[in-house]
Amino acid sequence: MVSQDRQHSGHDCLSTQSLWINDLALIGVFDSGVGGLSILDEALHQLPEHDYIYLADSANAPYGEKSSEWISARSLALCRHLVREGCDAIVVACNTATAEARYVVT
């Protein structure tokens, strides 16, 4: 889904605060499984000019059975991976990860 000719904004951040309105962004979306595909679908409709990477951590799903420490560490690792891939913004589409890791990944 990532086009080779997109203009990369050069930001390495975990929020949209530093994105300029006219920049083309690479947006990472992650979930513990495939449920986040509905979030990705809506993002594609709302912001079609951007490029996306979707990461489904289905090998470790469901997150609800894991400890808070594990969820926070895993969420941070996935965010760091998406940043290394060049993502300018990250959407945490997993409710459990959002609840457990919100202070770690911001």
Beta strands, then each sheet from edge to edge (+ up, - down):
strand 1: 26-31
strand 2: 51-56
strand 3: 89-92
sheet 1: 2+ 1+ 3+
end
